[in-house]
Amino acid sequence: MKAMPRLELVQLLSAGAEIWTGKVPRAVQLSDCRGAHGAATADWVLAALLATWRNIPHFMRDQLQGRWSPSPVDDLDGKRVLILGAGDIASHVARRLAAFEVTTTMVGRTPRPGVHGVEEVHRLLPAHDACVVVVPLTDATRGLVDAGFLSAMPRGAVLVNAGRGAVVNTGALVAELSSGRLRAALDVTDPEPLPPEHPLWRAPGLLLTPHIGSNTPGALVRAYRVAAEQIALFGAGRPLTNLVHDGY
């Protein structure tokens, strides 16, 4: 940064901006890649919910052992899902879930039409079968999903984190999984990468993937398309639509 005194814009190719926030001079604009990765990440969320309720990890273990052992599974139809986040990814998740006749409740930083404020989340959680976390990591969201948050989820509910690992208190989640009260699907963890000896690897009721939610063949194409749009706005002297702020 010191070697670039004329720098005016940092354009990211990721939707998350936490490693940059607070580290660029006040005069430099910081723009994320919101809009590039929402669809692919929402696909992962849908796959994670289906795999969890259909108990796919269990049957994969049976397959590896050559064991034919039918057991009851659950379905997605008619479920109630709370989406923590109200941005691009959340909108894609809600649209996909609607095809399964799932009732969704969206929660954001501040209340607005169609979106509940985060101060209501503990009241809302008991009425939902799953909570999908798709908020960015900020000072306000770090550790937001803590022991109190998890305890407000009903027994048997599923926590899905496709946002950032540090939004969830890992110790509190391990405790809930170990008790068998909740299940979870994580594409992000805290810490990340997850050390081989970490208890999350062995936690029951957990589906875990290594931050691949938006890692699809078209990811970079979509990212550069959004980046080009933002840079074009910058070049034309117009306000950027993806400037980073503390909302979600």
N, C-alpha and C positions, 0 to 999 in steps of 0.2 A: 504493500500500500504506500509506503513512504517513497518508493521508487516511481510511483505513478501519481504525481501531484495534480494532474489534469483529469484523473479518473472521475467519472460522473455516475456510472452505472455498473452494478454487478448483477448479471443475469444468470440465475441458476437453472440447471436442468432437472432438478428434483423439486418435489412439492414441499418437502421439509426444508426448513431454513435455519434450524436451531444452531448449527455449527457456525453460522455467519452472523446471526443477530447479536448486536452489541459490539461487533468487531470491525465494522466499517465506519469511516468518518461520517459525522452527521450530514455532511454535504453530499455524500454518495448515496444514490438510490439503490435499494436492494429489492430485486424482483424474483419471485419464485416461478415454478413451472406449473402452477395450478391449472388444471384442465387437461394435462397431458396423461396423467396416470390414473384418473378416477375410474374409468371403465374397467381396466385390467385389475385394479385392486378390488373393485366391487365383485368381479368374477371370483376372485380368491375368497372373499367373504362368503359368497353364496356356496362355493365348493366346501368351505370349512363347516358351514352350518349343516349342509346336507350330509357330509361325511360323519359329523359328530352324531346327528340324530339317527342316521342309518347305521351307525356303529361300524363304519368301514375299517378303521384301524384294527378292531377286534378280528374281523373276518380276514384281513390281510395276514395277521399273525397265524390264524388257523390255516390259511393257504400255505404259508411257509412250512408248517408242520404237517401238511397233508391230512388235516383233520376236518371232517364234514360235521359241523355242529350248529344246526339252525337255532336261532334264538330271536326273541321279539325285538323289533326296531321301532323307531318313532318316525313321524313324517313332519314335513315343513308346513303343510296346508293348515291354515287357521291359527298359526302361532302368533304371538305378540312379541315384537322386537323393538327395543329401545335403541336408537342410534345416537350415540354421544358424539356430536359434531353435526354441523349443518351446512357444510360446504360442498365442493364438487364431488368428492368421494361419497359423502352421505347421500347426495341426490341420486347418484348412480345405484347405490345399494338399495335405496327405497324403491326405485323403479323396478329393479330385478325382483325384489321380494313381493311386489304387488302382483306379479304374474302367478305367484303361489298363494294368493289370497291371504297374505300375511298382513296383520295390522302393525303399522310402524308408528313410533313416536319419536320425533326429532328433538334433540336438546342442544342448545347452543349457549354461547357466553351470555347473551342477552335475549329476553323474550321478544318475539315478533310474530306476525301472522304465520301460523303453521309450525312455529318453533317455540318450545318451552325454554325458559331460562335455567341455567345450571343449578340455581338455588333450589329448584324443584326436584332435582334428580333422585334424591333419597326417598321422596314421597312416591315417585313414579315407578321406581324399580320393582317393588313387590308385585306389581300387576303384569310383569313381562317375563317371557320364557327365555329371553336372551338379551344381552347388551352388546352392541357392536361399537367398539371404540375407534374413531377415525379422526381424532383431534390432533393438531400439531403439538409439538412439545414447546411449551412456553413456561415462564415462571408461574403462570396461573394454572397450568395443567399438569405440571410435574407432581407425581404422586397423587393426582386427583382420585384415581381408583385405589383407595386405601382400604384398610380393614373395615371401616364403617360403611363404605360404599358397597363392598362385597357382601357384608352381612345383611344389607338391605335387599339383596337379590334372593329370590325364593329358592328353596331346596330343589336341586335338579336343573337349575338354570345354567345357561352357557354364556361364558364371557369370551368374546372374540376381539382380539386386538390387532388391527391392521394400521394403527397410527404410528406411535413411537413407544418403545419399550418402557421408558422411564415415566410414562403417564400412569403405569400400573405399579403398585408397590409389590415387588416380586415376593418378598417374604410373606406378606399377607395372602397372596394368591397361592403360594405353595401350601400354606396352612389349610386353606379352604379345599384345595384339591386332595391333600392328604387325608382330610376327614371324610372325603367322598360326598360332601354337601353340594359342591359345584363341579362343573366341567368347564374346559376352556380350549380355545384354538388360538394359537399365537403365531404371527408371522414376524413379530418383533419382540425382543427381550431386553431386560436390563439385569446384568450387563449384556453387551452384544459386541462381538460374537460370544455365544454362551460357552464358558469353559467346560471341558469334558466331565469334570467332577461335580458340576452344579446339580443341585437336587431337582431342578426343573426337568432334567432329562428322564428322571425316574418317577415323576409325579403321575399318579393315576388319573385317568380321565382327561388327558391332555393330548391334543394334536398340535405338533410343532413343526413349522417350516422355517428355513433360514433366510428370512427377509426377501422373498421372491415374489411377493404379491403383484408387483407391476413389472417384473422382469420377463417380458415377453418379446418376441421378435420385432414388434412394431414400436417398442418403448422409445427408442432413440429418435425414430422418425417423428413420433408425436411430440416428443420433448423439443426437438429443434424447430418444429412448426410453431409451437407456442412461443419459444424464445424469439423466433424471427418476427412474430407478431408484436411482441413487446418492444423489441429493438426498433421496429418500424415506427411504433408510436413515439419512442424516444427521439428518433431521427427527425420526426415531423414536429417535435416540440409539443406533443400532446401528452396528457396524463396517462401513466401506465396503469393498467387494470389489475396487475398482479403484484403491486407493491406490498411488501411484507408488513404486517401489523400484528397486534396481539389478539386478534379475534379468532373465532372458530365456529 
